[in-house]
Amino acid sequence: MTPEKFKLILRNRDVNSILIGTPTGHSHIRAIMETRYGTIILQEATIANLVRAYITLKTHPKIRSMNLTLNEMDEGEAKPGFAKFQLLEREVDTVEIQEEIDRLCP
C-alpha cells in the first residue's frame, strides 16, 4: 500500500527529538525524527544528499537553489558502494526552482 502524499513543514518546535546512529546488524546510518506528527526515518543516502545540497547552497558564490531528483543508476554507472537509487542534481533554471519553492513555502 502506498501512503497518501502530503505536505509537512517541520520547524524546530515540531521536532521532539532526533536519534542518529547505525542500527545493529546494518552498515548505514539512520536519522529517526520524533515529531509532533509522527516518526520520520531517513536513510544515510537521503541524509547525504540533503547535506551535499545544503553545503553547496551555503558555500557556492552563485548557486541559490537546486533540484535533486530520483535517478535509478545502471550497474557500473555509480561509484562502488553507492546505492542504485540516487537523488542527483537536475539541470533546471534556478528561477523556476525558486518560484516552486516560493509556491510551496509561502
N, C-alpha and C positions, 0 to 999 in steps of 0.2 A: 504494500500500500504506500502510495506517495503522499507525504504531508501536503496540506494546502499551503500555497505561497502566502507570505505575509511581509509586512514592512515593520521593522522594530528598530527604534533608535535607542541605543544604550548610553546612558550618561553614568558618570561615576556613582551617583546616588542610586542608580538602578542595580548596581553590581554589589552583591553581598560579600563575595569572596572569589578568588581565583586560585586554583591549585595548578601548579605546573610541575610536571615530572614524567618519568618513564614508567608505565605500568610493568609490574613483574612479568617476565616472560616476553616482553616486547623490546624493540630496539629504538623506537622513535618516541619523542616527547609528545605529550598531550597537554592541552590547557583546558581545564574544566572551570567554566564560569558559572557560579551560582548567582542567578539574578532574581529579581522580584517576580519575573515572568516564567521562570523555569531554568533548566540547566542547558548550557551550550558547551559542547565539547569540540575543540579544534584540534586537528591532527598537525603534526610537525610541518608537513609540506605547506599547509594552508598558512600557518604562523609564519613560516619562512617567506612566503610570497608577500604577505602583508608587510613584514619587516623590510623586505627588499624595496617595495614600492614606497614605503614611508621614508626610508633613508634617502632614496633617490629624490623624492619631492623636497625633503628638508635640506639637502645638501647641494642639489644641482642649481646653478645660477639661472637657468631658463625654464626648466620643466615645472609647470604649475599643477598639472593634473595628469592622471594616467588611467588607462582602461586595461585591466587584466581579464582575459577570457580563457575559458577552459579549452585545452587542446589535448587530444589523445596522440601520444607520440608513437611512431612506428618503432619496432625493435631495432636497436642500434642507433636511433636518432638522438636520444638523450645520453648524457654522460652516464657512466656506470654509477649505480646506486641511486639514480633519480627515478621517481615514480613514473608510471606510464601516463598518468593524467597530470597535466601541468597547467597552472594559471600563468599565462605569458602575456607580456605587453602587446597590445594591439595598436597598430598604426591608425590612429583616429585624430582628427583635428581637435586640438585642445579646447577650442571654443565650444565645439559640440559636447565634449566631455563636461566642461564647466556648466553649460546650460542644463545638462541632465542632472548634475549634482545639485544645482540650484532648484530644479524642479522637485527633486526627491527630498531635499532638506531645506524647507522654507524657513 
